[in-house]
Amino acid sequence: MRLAASGLLVAALAGPAHAGDGERAVSIGVGYATYATPNAEEDETLAPTAGAALAATYERGFGADTWVRGDLVLGGYVGGGTAGSALATVGLA
């Protein structure tokens, strides 16, 4: 119930983002991460016990309609061993 109310509040307050020439933004986030993969030797799915992710985003505006954005996400997982993952993206619009 609280989640639905929070979602409605965010949707009601949401509006378009406007970026001007030279405007910049940086954001950092931390969260829970997991994955699942089939086990080739047995009929089961392997998944970690716990995991965490760190995300960073940088955006810069070059006028009203042009901007560049870069994202980097790093994940770490434990449980039956350790594993990691990384994701990087760059966009121009």
C-alpha positions in Angstrom: 0.0 0.0 0.0 2.8 2.4 0.9 4.7 1.6 -2.3 1.6 2.3 -4.4 1.0 5.6 -2.6 4.7 6.6 -3.0 4.5 5.7 -6.7 1.4 7.9 -7.2 3.1 10.8 -5.4 6.2 10.6 -7.6 4.0 10.4 -10.7 2.0 13.4 -9.6 5.1 15.5 -9.0 7.1 14.4 -12.1 7.7 16.8 -14.8 10.0 17.3 -17.8 13.7 17.8 -17.3 15.2 20.9 -18.9 19.0 21.1 -19.4 20.7 24.2 -20.7 24.1 24.8 -22.2 26.9 23.7 -19.8 24.6 22.2 -17.1 26.0 19.1 -15.4 24.7 16.5 -13.1 26.3 13.6 -11.1 24.5 10.9 -9.3 25.6 8.0 -7.2 23.5 5.0 -6.0 24.0 1.9 -3.9 21.7 -1.1 -4.0 21.1 -4.8 -3.8 22.2 -7.0 -6.7 21.6 -10.6 -7.7 21.8 -12.8 -10.8 20.8 -16.4 -11.7 22.4 -18.8 -14.1 21.6 -22.5 -15.0 23.8 -25.2 -13.5 25.1 -27.3 -16.3 25.8 -30.4 -14.1 22.4 -30.4 -12.2 18.8 -29.4 -12.9 18.9 -26.3 -10.7 19.6 -22.6 -10.9 22.7 -21.1 -9.2 22.3 -17.8 -7.5 24.4 -15.9 -4.9 23.5 -15.5 -1.3 23.9 -11.7 -1.4 25.2 -9.0 -3.6 25.6 -5.2 -3.8 25.9 -2.7 -6.6 27.4 0.7 -6.9 26.2 3.0 -9.7 27.4 6.4 -10.9 26.0 8.6 -13.7 27.4 11.8 -15.2 25.3 14.1 -17.6 26.2 17.3 -19.4 24.0 19.5 -21.5 25.2 21.2 -24.7 22.3 23.4 -25.5 18.6 22.7 -25.1 18.5 19.6 -27.2 21.9 18.0 -27.0 23.5 16.2 -24.0 25.9 13.4 -23.2 25.5 10.8 -20.5 27.8 8.2 -19.0 26.9 5.4 -16.6 29.0 2.9 -14.7 27.7 0.1 -12.5 29.8 -2.3 -10.5 28.4 -5.4 -8.8 29.8 -7.9 -6.3 28.2 -11.2 -5.2 29.0 -13.8 -2.4 27.7 -17.2 -1.5 29.3 -20.4 -2.7 32.2 -18.3 -4.0 32.6 -14.7 -5.2 31.7 -13.1 -8.5 31.6 -9.6 -10.0 30.1 -7.7 -12.9 30.5 -4.4 -14.5 28.5 -2.3 -17.0 29.4 0.9 -18.7 27.3 3.0 -21.2 27.8 6.3 -23.0 25.0 8.1 -24.8 24.6 11.2 -26.9 21.3 12.7 -27.7 
